[in-house]
Structures are given as structure tokens and as C-alpha cells.
Amino acid sequence: MIYLPLLAFIAGVLITAQTSLNTQLGQLLKSPLLATGIAFTSSLAFTLCLVVFFIKQYPSPAIIKSVPLYLWFSGGLLSAIGVALFYWLIPQMGAGAMISCAMYGQIILALLAGHYGWFNLPEKPLTLQTIVGCISLIIGVWLINRH
């Protein structure tokens, strides 16, 4: 299980690298929204290749019908808005400031969602340690972003 934090770290590095590259694409095209569309189109192509090679058994029609309609689209909508905001905000704020503020938002929502069991997540109550960690994060984001 020690490899899981390493994989999470790598995921963070990859996301930061892709936002930086796609921000540059948006600046060159003079359209963060167009860069978002291109990024999602290429992501779809790469993901479909992975699905073809790695998925051995697809869900049955009954399972597909059981998925609520909003789950088919809500994640994509939120991703498109979030990614487009990244591509637009990084040139305005800088990568460090933008990523640190975004990370803060992710952690706050993750802690609240875990505490209350939102999004059908397992409940994990907030502890003094997580609250102190959150306060430390707020201070860290402030230190990163103060001019």
C-alpha cells in the first residue's frame, strides 16, 4: 500500500504538467475554451484506446440502465468547467498560485464530503488533526500567494 501515495503524487505531477502545457496551448490559440476542447478530445481518444486494450468485460445493459442519468454527464460538465478555469487562471495568477488555491479547494471539499458522506463516499469524521492540517494548508496557500 506504500505505492498508493506515490501514485497520487505522480497523478498530481501529471495534472500540473498537463495544465501548464494546455494553458500554453490556450494562450497560443488565444482561447482557453478551445484548448479545453482539444484536451478533452485527445483525452477521449487516449482513454478509448486504453478501454479497448484493458477492459475485458463490459457492463451489462441492466447495469448501464441502473446508472442515474446525472452521473453520465455531471462529472464531464464539472471537469470541463474546472479545466477551462485552470487554463484561463494560470496566465492570470501563475501556476503555483493557481494550483495551490485549487488544491486548497480540493482538500476542503474532500474533507467535508468525507465527513458528511457526500457523493456516496464513506464517512470519515473530521478530527483535530485534520482541522489543524487544514489550517496549516490555509496558511501555506497564503504564504505561497502573498506578494
N, C-alpha and C positions, 0 to 999 in steps of 0.2 A: 504493500500500500504506500510505501515511501515514494514511489514514482508518480503518484497522483498529484501532489503539489508541484512536482517538476513539470508534468504535462500542463497543469494550469498556468504555470509561469510561462511556458512556451506558447500557450494559447494567447496570453496577454502580449507577449512579444510580437507574435504574428499579427494580432489585431492592430497593435500600434503601428507596425510596419505597413500593413495594408492601408490604414487610414492615411498615413503620410504619403504613400505612393498615389493613392486615389485622390487625395487633396491636390497633389501636383497635377494630376490629370484634369481635375475640375478647374484649376487655375489656367492651365494651357488652353482648355476648351472654353474658358470663360463661362462655365456652367457647372456648379456643384451638383445640380439635379441630373444633368446628363451624365456626369461621372458616376453618380449613384446608379443610374440605369445600366450603364456599361458594366459596373462592378457586379451588379446582381445578375445580369445576363451571362457574364463569364462564370460567375459562381454557379449558376444553374447548369451550365454546360459541364463544368468540372464535377459537380455533385451527381449529375445523371450518369457520368462515366463511372464514378465510384459505386453508385447503386447497381449498375449493370454488372460490375465485376464482383461486388462483395455481398449483395443481398441474394440469399439462396431461396428464401421462401417469402413471398409477398403476402400481405394481409388478405384475408378472405373478404368477399363482398359484405358479409354480415358485420365484420369488424369495421370496415370502411363506413358503412351506413350508421354505425353506432357513434361515430365521432361527431360531436356538436359542430354545426356549421361555422360558428365563430372561430373555432380552433383552426380551420382551414385557412383563414385569412388574417386573423388578428396579429399573429407573430410576424408575418410578412409586412403588414402595414406598419407596425411599430419599428421593425428593422429598417424599413425604407426611410421613415421619418428620422430615426436616430442616426443612421449612417449619413443621410443628407445633411443633418445638423453638424455632424463631425466635420464633413468636408467643407462646409461653409464657415464653421467657427475656428478651425485650426489656423487659417491665414489671419483671422482677426485677433486671436488670443495667443497663438503659438501652440506647438504640440504639447509641451509639458503642462502648461496651464489648462489646456482643454482636456487632456487625458486625466489629469489629477482631479478636476472637477467632475468629469464623467465617472471616474472610479468612485468618488465620494457618493454620487447619486446611486450607483450600482450597489454599493455596500449598504447604504441606508435602506434602500428598498429591499435588498436581500434579507437584512436583519429583521425588518418589520414583517416581511412576508413569512419568514420562518417563525417569528414569534406568534403571529396570528394564524398561521396556516393558510395564508392567501395562495391562490393559484394551485390549490390542492397539494401544497408542499407539506412535508411532515413538520409538525410544530417543534420548535426549538426555542424555549423561553430565553429572553434576554437575561444576561447575568451582569453582575457588577463589572466583571472582566470585559465583556463585550461593550458595555457602556463606556468604560474607560478607554477602550480601544477606539471607539467611535469618536470620543472627544479628542483623543490623540490624532486621529485622522483629520478632524476638522482643523486642528492646529497645524498639522503638516500641510494641508492644502492651502491654508492661509499663508504659511511661510513660503511655499512654492510660488504663490501668486502675488505676494506683496511686492510692490515696486519701490 
